[in-house]
Amino acid sequence: MDDIDREILSALQEDARISFRDLGQRVGLSANAATDRVRKLRRTGVIRGFTTLVDLSARDRDGLVIFIDARLRPDTTDEAFEKAVVQLPGITEVIHVTGEHDYLIRARVADASGLDAVVRSLKHRAGVARTSTRLALRVVLD
């Protein structure tokens, strides 16, 4: 990885939707050369993917924001859990943490029955042994 690759990564972190033409201009390459560099960074695993950040409060003012501390079953690997949890509906963020729990999970559900469904899915489909759930009363900064 060289300085141009680092500039490309910086530009993509600021705006992942930047066109290859604009990206090339920004780092002093043609659009085709910028495209090739991004493809190489993806192929080698430096860029693992692109994502969309959504302001949940702007998207959906209804429902509950919940935080779930999760402890995995001894027979569940981090990889298996992560693969399963990202497929569950309502999950908006999954963070591997230190301390008593293995993961902190943020989710948005419509109501208490939605919370129950998420917790049940975590236990039955994602290999979670124990959960501790908190409800967000107000989101000050998201």
Helices and strands as residue ranges (DSSP letters): H 3-14, H 20-27, H 31-43, H 56-59, E 64-72, H 78-85, E 91-96, E 103-109, H 112-125, E 128-135
